[in-house]
């Protein structure tokens, strides 16, 4: 126990420091929890909006189940985020190039782009967009006019005949 005024002041200052540190720690933990809840709340709101759309348009329980499975997959693998490209394109150009460097391997391994310089490959990398598909989604129909090129990042894709009975080679990532 402090006896003199100086000792009392010293103890009082350390109590204030301790309370301040404790408040900062509790505030940071509360902020982290609030951010986690915000992400899950946005996901639940998005899922509710999709369910409402399916119900309003009488699209059936099978389609609703497919949507719910896809949303659960998005949450499990990407935290519900489907488009990082908006974030990337809001950054300065040089930072965009650095962040998308990992995507260059797709273009570099495609013989179609063998003649391209490094500058063109970097520019093309910024044009790549992430698309996520559910199992059994039809990505392209036979005889569709080709307007896009796809690079398979993860999973497999079956190439199926027009009548849907013959399965040609299965494509894998790479």
C-alpha positions as CSV (number, residue, x, y, z in Angstrom):
1,X,0.0,0.0,0.0
2,X,1.3,3.4,-0.9
3,X,2.2,5.7,2.0
4,X,3.4,9.0,0.4
5,X,1.6,11.1,-2.2
6,X,4.3,10.2,-4.8
7,X,3.6,6.5,-4.2
8,X,-0.1,7.0,-4.5
9,X,0.3,8.9,-7.8
10,X,2.7,6.2,-9.1
11,X,0.1,3.4,-8.3
12,X,-2.7,5.5,-9.7
13,X,-0.8,6.0,-13.0
14,X,-0.2,2.3,-13.4
15,X,-3.8,1.5,-12.7
16,X,-4.8,4.0,-15.5
17,X,-2.2,2.3,-17.9
18,X,-3.6,-1.1,-17.0
19,X,-7.2,-0.1,-17.6
20,X,-6.3,1.5,-20.9
21,X,-4.5,-1.6,-22.2
22,X,-7.4,-3.8,-21.0
23,X,-9.9,-1.5,-22.8
24,X,-7.8,-1.6,-26.0
25,X,-7.6,-5.4,-26.0
26,X,-11.4,-5.8,-25.4
27,X,-12.1,-3.2,-28.1
28,X,-10.0,-5.0,-30.7
29,X,-11.6,-8.4,-29.8
30,X,-15.1,-6.8,-30.1
31,X,-14.1,-5.3,-33.5
32,X,-12.9,-8.7,-34.8
33,X,-16.1,-10.4,-33.7
34,X,-18.2,-7.6,-35.3
35,X,-16.4,-8.0,-38.6
36,X,-17.0,-11.8,-38.6
37,X,-20.6,-11.2,-38.0
38,X,-20.8,-8.6,-40.8
39,X,-19.5,-11.1,-43.3
40,X,-21.9,-13.8,-42.3
41,X,-24.8,-11.4,-42.1
42,X,-24.1,-10.2,-45.7
43,X,-24.0,-13.9,-46.8
44,X,-27.3,-14.7,-45.0
45,X,-29.0,-11.6,-46.5
46,X,-27.7,-12.6,-50.0
47,X,-29.0,-16.2,-49.5
48,X,-32.4,-14.9,-48.3
49,X,-32.7,-12.6,-51.4
50,X,-31.9,-15.5,-53.7
51,X,-34.4,-17.8,-51.9
52,X,-37.0,-15.1,-52.1
53,X,-36.4,-14.7,-55.9
54,X,-36.7,-18.4,-56.4
55,X,-39.9,-18.6,-54.4
56,X,-41.4,-15.5,-56.0
57,X,-40.8,-16.9,-59.4
58,X,-42.0,-20.4,-58.6
59,X,-38.8,-22.0,-59.7
60,X,-39.2,-25.2,-57.7
61,X,-37.5,-26.9,-54.8
62,X,-34.9,-28.7,-57.0
63,X,-33.5,-25.4,-58.3
64,X,-33.7,-23.9,-54.8
65,X,-31.6,-26.8,-53.5
66,X,-29.0,-26.3,-56.2
67,X,-28.8,-22.6,-55.3
68,X,-28.4,-23.4,-51.6
69,X,-25.7,-25.9,-52.4
70,X,-23.8,-23.4,-54.5
71,X,-24.1,-20.7,-51.9
72,X,-22.8,-23.2,-49.2
73,X,-19.9,-24.0,-51.5
74,X,-19.1,-20.3,-52.0
75,X,-19.2,-19.7,-48.2
76,X,-17.0,-22.8,-47.5
77,X,-14.4,-22.1,-50.2
78,X,-14.4,-18.3,-50.7
79,X,-16.1,-16.9,-47.6
80,X,-19.1,-16.0,-49.8
81,X,-17.0,-13.7,-52.0
82,X,-17.4,-14.3,-55.7
83,X,-15.6,-11.3,-57.2
84,X,-12.2,-10.1,-56.0
85,X,-11.8,-8.4,-59.4
86,X,-13.7,-5.2,-58.3
87,X,-11.3,-4.8,-55.5
88,X,-8.2,-5.4,-57.6
89,X,-9.3,-3.0,-60.3
90,X,-9.7,-0.2,-57.7
91,X,-6.0,-0.4,-57.0
92,X,-3.1,1.4,-58.8
93,X,-2.0,-0.3,-62.1
94,X,1.3,-1.6,-60.8
95,X,-0.3,-3.1,-57.7
96,X,-2.9,-4.7,-60.0
97,X,-0.1,-6.4,-62.0
98,X,1.6,-7.7,-58.8
99,X,-1.6,-9.1,-57.4
100,X,-2.6,-10.8,-60.7
101,X,0.9,-12.3,-61.3
102,X,-0.3,-15.8,-60.2
103,X,-2.9,-15.7,-63.1
104,X,-0.1,-15.3,-65.7
105,X,0.6,-19.0,-65.7
106,X,-2.7,-19.7,-67.4
107,X,-1.8,-17.5,-70.3
108,X,1.9,-18.6,-70.4
109,X,0.9,-22.3,-70.7
110,X,-1.6,-21.7,-73.5
111,X,0.0,-22.2,-76.9
112,X,-2.4,-19.6,-78.4
113,X,-0.4,-16.9,-76.6
114,X,3.2,-18.1,-77.3
115,X,3.9,-15.2,-79.6
116,X,2.9,-12.6,-77.0
117,X,5.5,-10.4,-75.2
118,X,5.6,-10.2,-71.4
119,X,3.8,-6.8,-71.5
120,X,0.9,-8.2,-73.4
121,X,0.7,-11.2,-71.1
122,X,0.6,-8.9,-68.1
123,X,-2.1,-6.8,-69.7
124,X,-4.1,-9.9,-70.6
125,X,-3.8,-11.1,-67.0
126,X,-5.8,-8.1,-65.9
127,X,-8.6,-9.0,-68.2
128,X,-9.1,-12.5,-66.7
129,X,-12.2,-12.8,-64.6
130,X,-13.1,-15.5,-62.1
131,X,-16.3,-17.5,-62.8
132,X,-17.5,-20.2,-60.4
133,X,-19.8,-22.9,-61.7
134,X,-21.9,-25.5,-59.9
135,X,-21.7,-29.2,-60.6
136,X,-23.7,-30.1,-63.8
137,X,-23.7,-26.5,-65.0
138,X,-23.6,-26.2,-68.8
139,X,-20.7,-23.8,-69.5
140,X,-20.9,-23.8,-73.3
141,X,-23.4,-25.4,-75.7
142,X,-22.2,-27.0,-78.9
143,X,-22.2,-24.6,-81.9
144,X,-22.2,-21.5,-79.6
145,X,-20.4,-18.5,-81.0
146,X,-17.1,-18.4,-79.0
147,X,-16.7,-15.1,-77.2
148,X,-14.8,-16.2,-74.2
149,X,-11.8,-18.4,-73.3
150,X,-11.9,-20.4,-70.1
151,X,-8.9,-21.5,-67.9
152,X,-9.8,-24.3,-65.5
153,X,-8.4,-23.3,-62.1
154,X,-9.9,-26.1,-60.0
155,X,-12.1,-29.1,-60.5
156,X,-13.0,-31.0,-63.7
157,X,-15.2,-30.3,-66.8
158,X,-16.8,-33.0,-68.9
159,X,-17.1,-32.4,-72.6
160,X,-20.4,-34.0,-73.6
161,X,-22.0,-34.6,-77.0
162,X,-24.9,-32.5,-78.2
163,X,-27.4,-35.3,-77.2
164,X,-25.8,-35.6,-73.8
165,X,-25.1,-39.3,-74.1
166,X,-21.5,-39.4,-75.0
167,X,-18.8,-38.1,-72.6
168,X,-15.6,-37.0,-74.4
169,X,-12.4,-36.5,-72.5
170,X,-12.7,-34.9,-69.1
171,X,-10.7,-31.7,-68.7
172,X,-8.8,-31.0,-65.6
173,X,-7.1,-27.9,-64.2
174,X,-4.0,-26.7,-65.9
